[in-house]
Amino acid sequence: MDFLKELFAFMRVRKKYWLMPILITMVMFGGLIVLSQGSAVAPFIYTIF
């Protein structure tokens, strides 16, 4: 959790707010990959793409 605190502090101090949508998108795709690995949700995820 220290990494996340430092990352948000960096973005706040350096005014790098444009990084937030990129990070959110990466986390969402990571979550999709984790969910699609052998779960009952996988067929529904594949229909999205």
N, C-alpha and C positions, 0 to 999 in steps of 0.2 A: 504494500500500500504506500510505502514511502516513495516509490517510483512515480505513482500517480500524483501524489501531492507535489512532488518536484516538477513534474510535467505541467500541471496546471499553474503552479507558481511561475514557471518559465513563460508560459503563454500569457499570463496576466502582466508580468513585468515587461516582457519584450513586445507586447502588443501583437502576438502571433495568433490572433483569433481565427484566421483562415485555416489553421490546422485542425480545428474542431470537427468540421464536416468530414474530413479525411479520416480522422481517428474513429468517428462514429461509424462510418461506412466499413472500415476494416473490422471493427468489433462485430458488426452485424453479419458480415460474411463469415467471420470466424465462428460465430454462433450457429449459422446455417450449416457449416461444415461439421461441427460437433453434433448437431441434431440429426444430420443425415447419415451418420455412421451407424448403421444397423438399428434403426429405430422404426417405430410405426409411423412416424411423421415423414419418412423419406419419400414415399410415393407422392405426397402432396407438395413437397419441395421441388421434386423433379418436374411437376406439371407447371410450376411457375416459370421455369427456364425452358 
